[in-house]
Amino acid sequence: LDFVTVAYAGGATTLEGSSCLYPGSPPPLNAAAIRVFAEPGSAFIRNTTIASSAGHGIDRGWNGPPVVSFLGNGNQLSGVARCQETYPTPIGAACPVPVPCPM
């Protein structure tokens, strides 16, 4: 995704990612404007605007390390109600407490 605008998204969904759940999240879902289901090889979301998300900005909804971050890369997030990006669930380990939540 390059030079894309996603606005007024992140509401209730039936799709489920694998990111760590946050306090106040209605289990088992982390609603977000954009959800990435598989760990990408690189940050493929660039120069993108996410505005007025009712949930998280980007759900890193995979099981594995949080190596790939979508913050930076020319991306702009504003009016995001929850975290700018979620934290993927580590393989074979528990989610950190507290779960990192960049705002």
C-alpha positions as CSV (number, residue, x, y, z in Angstrom):
1,L,0.0,0.0,0.0
2,D,1.6,3.2,-1.1
3,F,-0.1,6.7,-1.0
4,V,-3.4,5.3,0.3
5,T,-5.9,7.0,2.7
6,V,-7.9,4.8,5.0
7,A,-10.5,6.8,7.0
8,Y,-13.4,6.0,9.3
9,A,-12.5,2.3,9.6
10,G,-11.6,0.1,12.6
11,G,-15.1,-0.7,13.8
12,A,-16.5,-4.0,14.9
13,T,-15.4,-6.9,12.8
14,T,-15.7,-10.7,12.6
15,L,-12.1,-11.1,11.3
16,E,-9.6,-12.2,13.9
17,G,-5.9,-11.5,13.9
18,S,-3.3,-13.0,16.2
19,S,-2.0,-9.9,17.9
20,C,-1.9,-9.6,21.7
21,L,-5.1,-8.4,23.3
22,Y,-5.2,-5.1,25.0
23,P,-7.1,-4.2,28.2
24,G,-10.6,-3.1,27.3
25,S,-10.4,-5.0,24.0
26,P,-13.5,-7.2,23.4
27,P,-11.9,-10.6,23.1
28,P,-11.0,-12.2,20.8
29,L,-10.8,-9.4,18.3
30,N,-8.5,-6.3,17.9
31,A,-10.4,-4.1,15.5
32,A,-8.2,-1.9,13.3
33,A,-8.3,0.2,10.1
34,I,-5.8,-2.2,8.5
35,R,-5.1,-5.8,9.5
36,V,-2.0,-7.7,8.4
37,F,-2.5,-11.5,8.9
38,A,1.0,-12.8,8.1
39,E,4.4,-11.5,9.1
40,P,5.7,-9.6,6.1
41,G,9.3,-9.5,5.0
42,S,9.2,-5.7,5.0
43,A,7.0,-2.8,5.9
44,F,4.9,-2.7,2.7
45,I,2.6,0.1,4.0
46,R,4.2,3.4,3.1
47,N,3.1,7.0,2.6
48,T,-0.3,6.0,3.9
49,T,-2.7,8.0,6.0
50,I,-4.9,6.4,8.6
51,A,-7.5,8.8,10.0
52,S,-10.3,8.5,12.4
53,S,-10.1,4.8,13.2
54,A,-12.6,3.5,15.8
55,G,-10.0,0.9,16.8
56,H,-6.3,0.4,16.3
57,G,-4.5,1.9,13.3
58,I,-2.7,-1.2,12.1
59,D,-3.2,-4.7,13.6
60,R,0.0,-6.7,13.3
61,G,-2.2,-9.8,13.5
62,W,0.5,-12.5,13.1
63,N,2.2,-14.9,15.4
64,G,5.9,-14.1,15.6
65,P,8.3,-11.3,16.4
66,P,7.5,-7.6,16.1
67,V,10.4,-7.1,13.7
68,V,8.3,-5.3,11.1
69,S,6.9,-2.0,12.2
70,F,4.6,0.2,10.0
71,L,5.3,3.3,12.0
72,G,7.4,5.7,10.1
73,N,7.9,5.0,6.3
74,G,6.0,8.2,5.6
75,N,2.8,6.8,7.2
76,Q,0.6,9.3,9.1
77,L,-1.9,8.2,11.8
78,S,-4.3,10.6,13.4
79,G,-7.6,10.2,15.3
80,V,-6.8,6.6,16.1
81,A,-8.8,5.6,19.1
82,R,-6.5,2.8,20.3
83,C,-2.8,1.9,19.5
84,Q,-1.2,3.1,16.3
85,E,-0.1,-0.5,15.7
86,T,-0.7,-3.6,17.8
87,Y,1.9,-6.1,19.1
88,P,2.1,-9.6,17.4
89,T,1.7,-12.6,19.7
90,P,5.2,-14.2,20.3
91,I,5.5,-17.8,19.2
92,G,5.9,-20.1,22.3
93,A,5.7,-17.2,24.8
94,A,3.2,-15.0,26.5
95,C,2.4,-11.5,25.4
96,P,4.4,-8.8,27.3
97,V,2.7,-7.1,30.2
98,P,1.8,-4.4,29.6
99,V,1.4,-4.9,25.9
100,P,3.3,-2.1,24.0
101,C,0.8,0.4,22.6
102,P,2.3,3.3,20.6
103,M,-0.2,6.2,20.6
